[in-house]
Amino acid sequence: MAAGTVSHHLTALRDAGLIGTHRVGRFLLYARTSSAEALIAGAGPPEAADGAE
């Protein structure tokens, strides 16, 4: 992916409150928020790609 595309997606996730950022030296690190964790937990197990259960 292009750096601009990644940046755009990360900004959208941050604006939605799904990721947080913090700086370590010259690096910006991203982590899921508790809201994102709750959404992931509530999503349930992924379905099989072929639709078989």
C-alpha positions as CSV (number, residue, x, y, z in Angstrom):
1,M,0.0,0.0,0.0
2,A,1.1,3.5,-0.6
3,A,2.1,5.5,2.4
4,G,-0.6,8.1,1.8
5,T,-3.3,5.3,1.7
6,V,-2.1,3.9,5.0
7,S,-2.0,7.4,6.6
8,H,-5.5,8.1,5.4
9,H,-6.9,4.8,6.9
10,L,-5.0,5.3,10.2
11,T,-6.4,8.9,10.4
12,A,-10.0,7.5,9.8
13,L,-9.5,4.9,12.5
14,R,-8.1,7.4,15.0
15,D,-10.9,9.9,14.3
16,A,-13.4,7.0,14.9
17,G,-11.7,6.3,18.3
18,L,-10.6,2.9,17.3
19,I,-6.8,3.4,17.5
20,G,-4.6,5.6,19.7
21,T,-1.1,6.9,18.9
22,H,2.0,7.7,20.9
23,R,5.4,8.8,19.9
24,V,8.6,6.9,20.7
25,G,11.5,8.9,19.4
26,R,10.9,9.6,15.8
27,F,8.3,6.7,15.5
28,L,4.6,7.0,15.9
29,L,3.1,3.8,17.3
30,Y,-0.6,2.8,16.9
31,A,-2.6,0.6,19.2
32,R,-6.3,-0.5,19.3
33,T,-8.4,1.3,21.9
34,S,-10.8,-0.4,24.3
35,S,-13.6,0.5,21.9
36,A,-11.9,-1.3,19.1
37,E,-11.3,-4.4,21.3
38,A,-15.0,-4.4,22.3
39,L,-16.0,-4.3,18.6
40,I,-13.7,-7.2,17.8
41,A,-14.9,-9.3,20.7
42,G,-18.5,-8.7,19.8
43,A,-17.9,-9.6,16.1
44,G,-17.7,-13.3,17.0
45,P,-15.6,-15.9,15.2
46,P,-14.9,-15.4,11.5
47,E,-16.9,-17.5,9.1
48,A,-15.2,-20.0,6.8
49,A,-14.3,-18.5,3.4
50,D,-16.3,-21.2,1.5
51,G,-19.4,-20.8,3.7
52,A,-19.0,-24.3,5.3
53,E,-19.5,-24.5,9.1
